[in-house]
Amino acid sequence: MARLPRFVIPGQPQHVIQRGNNREVIFVSDDDYRFYLEHLDDACKQYQCEVHAYVLMTNHVHLLMTPRAENGISKVMQSLGRRYVQHFNYTYDRTGTLWEGRYKATLIDSEQYLLTCSRCIELNPVRAQMVNHPSEYPWSSYCYNALGTVNALLIPHLLYKRLGKSSDARQRVYRQLFRARIKEMTLEEIREATNKAWVMGNDRFKAKVEKLTARQATPKARGGDRKSDDYQESQINRV
């Protein structure tokens, strides 16, 4: 079966995940992380994408991005993926693929999920028990968003800018967001939507996406047509 194209609306953020093949390590040294971020920046400038949050884990990557062109993210990931594989294979004297198939992505309802998704991304090292606090992990956007550390890669989203009138005020409010725990149900919703490429948002947002893309934005309800003879018979057989 042919794979459906990903949902893309220029100007609408997406949560992107790319994993190493068989969950193998994709970053070994600090130079690897720096190489990835440097070329992510180059590709985003070339293909008109903005990065709002990220984390580079040892065997996968999370990115919160807004494309300004319809095929912006796909071109960024293709260009970056190719260049990084060349770097990694040359550095570690290996051949073959590095990535686990295509990257995963979900379209995000900004108002409802953007800041939650940003926190979810930056808390990955804490959930993985690599650090006690996101500020201790050097390969994420937390120190920029929460502490104001210089990071030329990142472009604040409008919703982040609305957190305060000054950089200090925005960073203070952003840090306060991390005092509240993200519900496990929300984390699972983000994982599910991203891994299965469904749209993440409320019913109004999903309806808007379906109208713009002429595609179903969420999975069909399980159980089939409840008025059909087959469904009714299946319910009788369950008794």
C-alpha positions in Angstrom: 0.0 0.0 0.0 1.4 3.4 -0.9 2.2 5.7 2.0 0.0 8.8 2.4 1.8 12.1 2.2 2.4 13.8 5.6 0.1 16.6 6.7 1.7 19.9 5.9 0.3 23.4 6.2 2.9 26.2 5.8 3.1 28.3 9.0 1.7 25.4 11.1 4.2 23.8 13.6 5.1 20.1 13.5 6.6 17.7 16.0 9.3 15.7 14.2 11.0 12.5 15.4 13.8 10.7 13.7 15.3 7.5 15.1 18.4 5.5 14.6 18.1 2.2 12.8 17.1 -0.5 15.3 17.3 2.2 18.0 21.1 2.2 17.6 23.3 5.1 18.7 23.5 8.0 16.2 25.6 10.4 18.4 28.9 9.3 19.9 30.9 12.4 20.5 30.3 16.1 21.2 31.5 16.7 17.6 28.6 14.6 16.3 26.0 16.7 18.1 27.6 19.9 17.0 27.8 18.7 13.4 24.1 17.8 13.4 23.0 21.2 14.8 25.2 23.2 12.5 23.8 21.5 9.4 20.3 21.6 10.7 20.7 25.3 10.9 22.1 25.5 7.4 19.2 23.3 6.0 16.5 25.3 7.8 17.8 28.6 6.4 18.0 27.1 2.9 14.5 25.5 3.0 12.6 28.1 5.0 12.0 26.3 8.3 12.0 27.6 11.8 13.1 25.5 14.8 11.4 26.4 18.2 12.6 23.5 20.3 14.8 20.3 20.0 16.5 17.6 21.8 19.2 15.3 20.5 19.2 12.0 22.4 21.8 9.3 21.9 19.6 7.3 19.4 16.9 9.7 18.3 16.0 13.3 17.7 13.0 15.5 18.5 12.3 18.8 16.6 9.5 21.3 16.9 9.5 23.1 13.6 7.4 25.5 11.5 7.8 25.2 7.7 7.3 28.4 5.7 7.2 26.4 2.4 5.0 23.3 1.8 7.9 20.8 1.4 10.3 22.6 3.7 10.6 20.0 6.5 10.9 17.1 4.1 13.8 18.9 2.3 15.5 19.8 5.6 15.3 16.2 6.9 16.5 14.8 3.6 19.4 17.1 3.2 20.4 16.9 6.9 20.0 13.1 7.0 22.2 12.6 4.0 25.0 14.9 5.2 24.9 13.5 8.7 25.1 9.9 7.5 28.1 10.7 5.4 29.8 12.4 8.4 28.9 9.5 10.8 30.0 6.7 8.4 33.3 8.4 7.6 34.0 9.2 11.2 33.3 5.7 12.5 34.4 3.7 9.5 31.1 2.2 8.8 28.7 1.8 5.8 25.0 1.6 5.3 21.9 3.2 6.6 21.8 5.1 9.9 18.1 6.0 10.1 15.0 3.9 10.9 13.1 4.6 7.7 11.2 7.9 7.2 11.1 10.5 9.9 7.8 10.7 11.9 5.8 14.0 12.1 2.5 15.4 13.3 0.8 18.7 12.6 0.2 20.6 15.9 -2.6 22.8 17.0 -0.4 25.7 18.2 -2.8 27.2 20.8 -3.4 23.9 22.5 -0.2 22.0 22.2 2.8 24.0 21.1 4.2 24.9 24.6 3.3 21.5 25.9 5.1 19.8 23.0 8.1 22.0 23.6 8.3 21.0 27.3 7.8 17.4 26.4 10.7 17.5 24.0 13.1 19.3 26.5 12.1 16.9 29.3 13.2 13.8 27.3 16.6 13.5 29.1 14.9 13.8 32.5 12.4 11.0 31.6 15.3 8.9 30.3 17.0 9.5 33.7 20.1 11.0 32.0 19.9 14.2 34.1 17.8 15.5 37.0 16.9 18.8 35.4 16.6 19.8 31.7 19.1 22.6 32.2 21.8 19.9 32.8 21.5 18.5 29.3 23.6 20.4 26.8 21.9 19.1 23.6 18.5 20.6 23.9 16.8 24.0 23.5 15.9 24.4 27.2 18.8 26.7 28.1 17.7 29.0 25.3 14.0 29.0 26.0 14.2 29.0 29.8 17.6 30.7 30.5 18.4 32.9 27.6 21.5 31.1 26.4 22.5 32.3 22.9 21.5 29.8 20.2 21.4 31.0 16.6 19.5 27.9 15.5 16.3 28.8 17.4 13.5 31.1 16.3 10.9 31.8 19.0 7.3 31.0 18.1 4.7 33.7 18.4 3.0 31.9 21.4 6.4 31.9 23.2 6.8 35.6 22.6 3.4 36.2 24.1 4.6 34.8 27.4 6.1 38.2 28.4 7.0 41.6 27.2 10.8 41.1 27.7 13.2 38.1 27.2 13.6 37.8 31.0 9.9 37.8 31.5 9.3 35.1 28.8 12.1 32.9 30.2 10.7 33.3 33.7 7.2 32.2 32.7 8.6 29.4 30.6 10.5 28.0 33.6 7.4 28.1 35.6 5.6 25.9 33.1 8.0 23.1 34.1 6.8 23.1 37.6 3.6 21.4 36.5 3.9 17.7 35.5 2.8 16.8 32.0 0.0 14.2 32.2 0.9 10.7 31.0 -2.2 10.8 28.9 -0.9 13.9 27.1 2.5 12.4 26.6 0.9 9.3 25.1 -1.3 11.4 22.8 1.8 13.2 21.5 3.6 10.0 20.9 0.6 8.3 19.2 -0.1 11.3 16.9 3.6 11.7 15.9 4.3 8.0 15.4 1.1 7.5 13.3 1.3 10.8 11.5 -2.2 12.0 12.7 -3.1 15.6 13.5 -2.9 16.7 17.1 -5.4 19.3 18.3 -9.1 19.8 19.1 -12.0 18.9 16.9 -12.2 22.4 15.4 -8.5 22.3 14.4 -8.8 18.8 13.0 -11.8 19.9 10.9 -9.9 22.8 9.6 -7.0 20.6 8.6 -9.4 18.1 6.9 -10.9 21.0 4.9 -7.6 22.4 3.8 -6.0 19.0 2.9 -9.2 17.1 1.8 -8.0 14.2 4.0 -9.1 12.5 7.2 -7.0 13.9 10.1 -7.7 11.3 12.7 -8.1 7.5 12.7 -11.6 6.1 12.2 -13.4 4.9 15.2 -12.9 1.3 16.0 -15.7 -1.2 15.7 -16.9 -0.4 12.3 -20.4 0.8 11.3 -22.5 0.2 14.4 -25.7 0.0 12.3 -24.3 -2.6 9.9 -25.5 -6.3 10.1 -21.9 -7.5 10.5 -21.4 -5.2 13.5 -24.7 -6.2 15.2 -23.9 -9.9 14.7 -20.4 -9.4 16.2 -22.0 -7.9 19.3 -24.4 -10.8 19.6 -21.5 -13.3 19.4 -19.7 -11.5 22.2 -22.5 -12.1 24.7 
